[in-house]
């Protein structure tokens, strides 16, 4: 679990989130309320989806596209960049710090999550766990059991 979590407030703009993704070289940002409780999550992919032409999602494949031409250098409209991240965030599925590893992994699988925010009993964010974090911890018990 990563304890030094970079997050954004729900009122931060999409442009501000983009700057954080680039500066910190991360791919996920928990979205917090005024009480530092996770209320959502945004990914770099969510922001990149704003740039991707909408027709791409209906194509069976994109092998025939060699480049996106003029679309490649465009930016989302300023009115979109100035929207709050809460307008594009996904719901935050969280686990408490004392949650069992298999339950955490099951929630990640069920909701197709690569990362899951970890909260304390009060609901405040204290970390973020990746599938690799959870999986490695589970597999490490196999090594201990083998001895």
N, C-alpha and C positions, 0 to 999 in steps of 0.2 A: 504494500500500500504506500502510495506517495502521500506524505504528510504536508509537504509544502505545496499546497494546491493554489493554483492561480485561478481566480474566479472573477465574475463580473456581477455588478448589481443589475437588477431587472430593467433599470432605466438607462443603462449604457446603450450607446448607439451601435448599430451594425458596423459602422466605420471604426469605432473605438475597439470593438471586438476583433476586427480584421487586423488592426495595428498590433494588438496583443498576440494574436496567432503568429504573426510574422516576427515580432521582436523576441518572443519567448520560444519560438519554434515548437509549438505544441499543437495538438489537433482537437482538443476538447476543452470546453469551458463550462463549469457549473454556473448556473444563474441563481443568484441569491436575493432574498428579500431583505428588508431593513434589519431583521433579527439574525442575519447571517445563516438563514436556513435555506437549503436548496429547494427551489421551486421549478427548476427546469434545467436543461442542458442544451448547449449548442455545439456543433462541431464545425471544423473547417469545411467539411463537405456541405453543411447547410449553407454556408456563405458562398461556396463555389457554385452551388445549385442556382444561386441568383444570377450568375454569369452564364450558365449553360443555356443554350437555346432550347426552348420548350419542346421542339420537335424531336430532339434526341431521345426522349423517353418513349416515343412511340415507334422508333426504328427497331427492326429485328436485330440489326447489327450496324456498326459504324465503320466496317472495314473499307468501304468505298470512299469514306471521307478522308482526304489527305490533309486538309487543314480547314479551319473554320473561317478563313479569309478575314473580312472586315470585322466579323464578330469577335475575333481573337483579341483585338485591341480596344474593345469598348468597355465601358464601366457601367455598372448598374446606375440608374438615375439617382441623383442626389437625394430625392425624397425617400428613396428606399434606404440609402446609406445612413440617413438621419433618423430612421425609425429605431425604436427601442428593440433590444434583443428579445424582449418578452414577446414580440410579435412573431418571431420565427422559432422560438425555443420549443423543444420537445419536453414532455413531462419528465420530471426527475424521479426515477425509481431509485430508492435508497436502501441501504442496509445499516443496521446499527453495528457498532464496533464489536459487540459480543456475538454477532450472528455467526452461525456455523458456516464453514467453508463450502460445503455441498449446497446449502440453501442459497448462499450468495451466487454460486456458479449456476444453480438451477434458475434463479431469477434472471441472470445474464443471458442464459440460453433462451428462456421463455420470451424475453422482451428484445432479443437480438442486440444485446448491448456488448460493446467492447470494454466499456468502463462503467463503474457504478460508484456514485458518491457514498462515502461512509460518514455516518452521523453519530453523535453522542446521544444519550438519552433525551436531552433537551431539544434535539432536532438540529443542533448546529453542526455545520460541516467540519469534519476533522481530518478528512483524507479522501483519496480517490483510489479505487482498486481497479486494475485491469484484469482481463481474462488471464493474462500471463501471470500476474501476481497471484491470483487465486489458484490457478492450475499448478504453478510451481510449488506452492505451499502444500497442496494436496499430494502431489507426486513426491515431495520430500518426505512425507510420512511413509511412503513405500520403502524408501531407502533405509529409514530408521527401523522399520519392521523387519527388514531383511537380515539385520545384524543379529 
